[in-house]
Amino acid sequence: MADTQKHQSFFEDVYAVTRLIPKGRVTSYGAIARYLGTGKSSRMVGWAMNNAGSQKPKVPAHRVVNRNGLLTGKHNFGHPDMMKQLLEKEGIKVVKDKVKNFDKLYWDPMKELGLD
């Protein structure tokens, strides 16, 4: 399989997991990578999120943050405050680009989808 096909397949898997994150919850790039069995590929999950805006059905990329709850992908949302606004619309409080109560809002696909 060509590298481009591998990346497209991986990206599709990332999008499928991301679509399962419930409203009002967040997860991390690393959690998605671990769930997909590629624990060291959190950066690739980030690259997938860069392209999420053009996907159909819609991918709620705003629910994916770094391992500390920081909105590190906010520059991919057109306006610097858009990621924050999308999260706050779902009831998630964001202070200084960090999800407040991150540990309580954290959605771990390994546990939530039954692989843990």
N, C-alpha and C positions, 0 to 999 in steps of 0.2 A: 504494500500500500504506500502510495506517495505521501510525503510529509504533509502536503496540503490536505489530503484526504484524512490523515490522522488527526490533524488539528481541527478540521471541520467536524469530525465525529466527536472528538473530545469537547469542543465548544457546544455541540448539540446536547451532550450529556450534562454539561454545566448548566445550560439553559433549562433543561428538564428538571433538575434539582432545584434551581432558583425559582421556578414557577410553583414549587410546592411550599415555599416559605409563606406561612400565614401572614395576613395583614396584621400589623402591630408587633411583629417579631423581626429579628435580624439574625444573620449568621455571618461567618467570616469566610474569606477566600480559602483559608487552610481547612476549615471544616468541610467545605465542598470537595476540596482535593482529597482529603482523607476518605470521605464517603465514596468517592469514585475509585479508591484504591491507588491513588497517586499522591500520597501525602507530601511529597516534596515539590509539587507543581502548583502551589498557591499563586505564583506569578502568572502562570498560564490561565488560571481561573480569572485573574485580573484582566488579562488580555481578552478573554472571552467577554468579560463585562464591558470592555471598551466598545465592542461591536453589538452589544445587546439591544441598543436603541432601534436598530433596523430589523429586528426579528419579529416574526409573526408565528404563533400568537405572541403577545407582549411578554417581555421578561421584566420582572420587578427588580431590576439591578440595584435600585436604591436601598434594598434590604440587605445588601452585601457590603460589609465594612471590614476593616482590618481586625486583627486578633484582640486589639485593645478597645474596639468600638469607635475608632476614628473614621471619619468620612474621607478616606484617602482617595476615593474615586470621584469626588465631587466635581472635578474639572471636566468630566465627561458628560455633564448634564446641561450643557449650553450656557447656563448662568451659574455663578459660584454658589448661590443659595438654593438652587433647585432641588438638590438631593435632600437638603435639610427640610425644605418645604414639603416634599413628598412624604418624608418620614413623619413630620409633625401632623400632616393631614390624616395619618393613620394612628395618631395618638402617642407617637414616640417623641419624647423630649430630647432635644439636642442642645448642648451647651458647649460653646467654643469648639465646634466641629466634632464633638464626641457624644455618643449615645449615652444619655443618663440612664442609670439602672441597667447597664449593658448585661450584667450577669443574670438579671431576672428576665430580660427580653430575649436572651440568646437562644436561638433555635439550632440544636445540634442534629443534623440529619442522621447521624449514626444512631442516636437514641430515638429520635422521633419517627424514623422510618424503620426501626427495628433491627438494625445490624449490630448493635452494641451488646 
